[in-house]
Amino acid sequence: MELTNKEKAVALLNSFNTGDQTPISYINSQKYIQHNLAVGDGLEGFGEVMQHAPEGGFKANVVRAFQDGDFVFTHTEYNFFGPKVGFDVFRFEDGLIVEHWDNLSEITPPNPSGRTQLDGAVDISDKEKTSENKKLVEGFVNDVLMNGQSDKLTTYINAEKYLQHNAAVADGLDGLGAALQYFADNGLVMQYDKVHSVLGEGNFVLTISEGKFGKGDHVAYYDLFRVENGLIVEHWDVIEVIPPQEEWKNSNGKF
């Protein structure tokens, strides 16, 4: 029975746990483009990382997996040179993986509302609303996060239900407002400059953006949103600093 692209991507990540070599065949070795800047291009780069695995290897626990056309995106708990949380995006052609992007960060303690970077809703619903939900989330990122139109927050977010998984931010609009005020008071930035990709399946939408964070670090923002009845009700994210170009192991760029 033919596996879906989503099943192939999950099997590839699970192979970290099992050592099964079969999922390597789901990668097109002639065309594989790598956007993790710490990894060399092609299957050779992937193999080099595996050769440097610690005793016992790497571990991956896929918590959420979604498919949008030729793209599969996952939300995963890793033991990858230490505990990590990550988003991975795979692009498929003719049933094989030809391109990979990701964002990784350290696992942190629960946030002020007691939520972790990975817990929360996992069930996919409202598949017929995928396009509508992607448009809503893209509007939120453009209007509020990129252009600072905080007066539009309640146009996009359900203030009564909003659950937050960012390690430093509490639930609700009050939690978001307090975090933004802390940044402002301490001369820190959370700047979104460009949205590179919007992917979704049903009630979940992932945006991949570029900007500046903290003291001005050049970062990639991966934000996962859950939408319910036309409003955002839950948010997870991973923010990763983009290294200077002279440190890149491939020339494909982060995005």
N, C-alpha and C positions, 0 to 999 in steps of 0.2 A: 504494500500500500504506500503510495507516494506521500512523503511528508510535506506539510506546508512550509513556507519559508520561515514562519515563526517557529515551528517545531525544529527546523534545522539550526536556527540561531541559538535556541535554548540548548539543544543537544551539544553544540560547539562549546558553549560556556560550561555546561555540566561535565564535559570531558576533562576539565581541570580536576574534578573530583574522582572520576572513574579511571582516567588514563586511557579511555577508549580512543583509538586512532581513527575510527570510521568518520567522525564529523569533520576531520581535516579535508575529506573529499568533497565537502560542501563549499570549499573555497576554490575559486578559479585561480589556479596558481600562475596563469599567464597574465592575469589582469588585476590582481589584488592590489588596491591602493590603500595605504595606511596613513591615517591622520593623527594618530597618537604620536606626538613629536619626540617621545622618548624611545620609540621603536623604529627600527629600520624598515624600509619599504618591502613589500612582497612577502611571500612565505618565508624567505630567508630571515627577515627581521623577526617574524613571529617565532621561528624556530630558535633564534638566538636568545630571545627572552626565556623560552622554555628551558634552554640549557642552563640558565642561571637561576632556576627555581630552587628555593631552599629545600632541605630534606623534608620529605612529605608532600612536596609540590605546592601548587597554588590551590585555593578553594574558591568556589563560586556558588552562591545561593540566589537563584533568580527569583525575585519577589513579584515582579510584574513584567509582562511581555505583551507587546502590541504590534500590529501590522497595519501599514498604510501604503497601499499600492506595492511598489517594489522595495519599500523600506520596512525594516523591523527595528523597533527600539525596545530596550530592556532596562529595568531598574534592579540593580543587583548588589548584594552584600558580598564583598570579596575578602579573602585573606591573600593579599598580594603585596609582599614585603610589608606586612602588617595589616590590621583591619582597615578596610576601605569601603566606601559606598560609591557606586558609579552608575552612570548611564552609558549605554552602548547603542550605537546606531549602525545597522548593516544595510547596505544596498545590494540588491540581488539583480542579476541578469540571467535569464534562462535557467532559473532555479539554483544558481550558484552565487556565492558572496563575491562581489568584486570591489567593495569599498567599505571602510570602517572608520567611524569617528567615536570618540568617547570623552568623558569628563569624570575625573576621580578626585576624591578628597578623603581625608582621615575620618574615621568614625568618631563622633563626639558624644558627650553625655546628653541625656534628654533635655529638651528646651524648657523654658519657664512654665509651659503648660503640660510638661511631662511626656511630650511626644518625641519619638525618635525620628531619625532621618529616613526610616524605611517602613514603619508601621502605618496603619490606616487602611483605607478601602483598597481592594484589589479587583473587585468584580467589574467586568466591562458590560455596559448597557447602552441603550440609545444609539445603536450603530447607524441608524438612519439619520441621526443628527450630527454625524461626524463633521461635515463641511460647515454647518451652522456653528458648532462649538469651536472649530478652528478659527473661524472669523471672529467670534467673540473674544477668544484669548489673544489673538493677534492685535485686536483693537485695544485690549487692556495694556499689553506690553508697549504698544506704540504711544497711546495717549497718556497713560499714567507713569509707566516706568521710564520711557524714553523722553517724553515731553513734559513730565511733571504736572499733569492736569489732575491734581488730587481731588478736585471737585467732582470728578467723574467716577470716583471709587465705587460708589453705590450703584452706578450704572452697570458695573461689571461683577461686583462681589456681593454675595449674600452676607450682610453684616452680622446676622443672627447665627449663621451656621459656619462661618469661615474657620477652618482648621489649618494650623500652620505647623510645618515640620522642619523649618529652618531652625538650626540649633540655637540661635540667639533671639528668636522672635516668638512671642506668645500668641495665642489664638486671638481671632477677632480683629476688627479694624483698630481697636485701641492698642493692641500689641504691635501691629504694623506701624501705627503712628508713633508709638514710643521708640521703636527701633530707628525710625527715620529721624526723630528728634535727637536721639543720642548721636547719630552720625553727624548731624548738623552742628550740635554743640561741641563736638570734638574734632571738627575739621576733617571728617572722613567723607569719602564719596561712595555713592552707589549709582554709577552712571551707565546707562544703556545707550550705545551708539548705533548699533545696527542689528536687526534681526536677520539671521542667515537662513533659518529653516523653521517651519511650523509643521509638525506631524501629529496625527491623531487617529484614534480608533474609538468611536462612540463618545463616552463621557470623559475620556482622558485625552489631553493635548500636551505635547512637549514642544517648547520653543528653545531654539539654540541662538544665543545672542552674543555679541561682542561689546566690551565696554571697559570701564575702570572701576576698581573697588578698593575700599580701605584707604590706604595712603596714596592711591593712584596707580596701583598695579594694573597692568593690562591683563584682562581676564576673559574667559569664556563662561557665560552663564547658561546652564541647562536648567530650565524650569518646567516642572510637570504640574499640570493643573487638572483637577476633577471638576466637572461642570454638572450642575443639577438644575433642571428647569430654567435654563437660560442664564444662570449666574454661577460664578466660581465659588466653590464651597471648600476646596482643599488644595494645598500647595506643598510640593517638595522641591528641593533644588540641590544642585552641586555647583560650586563656583571653583574654578581652577585657574591658577596663574599661568599665563602663556609665557614660556621661557624665551629669552632673546634668541634671535635667529641663529647665532653662531653655535648654539647648543642643540639645535635640532638634529635628529638622527635621520630625517627624511626631508624632502623639499616640497611636500604636498600642502603644507599649511594646516592650521588647526581646523579650518572650516571648509 
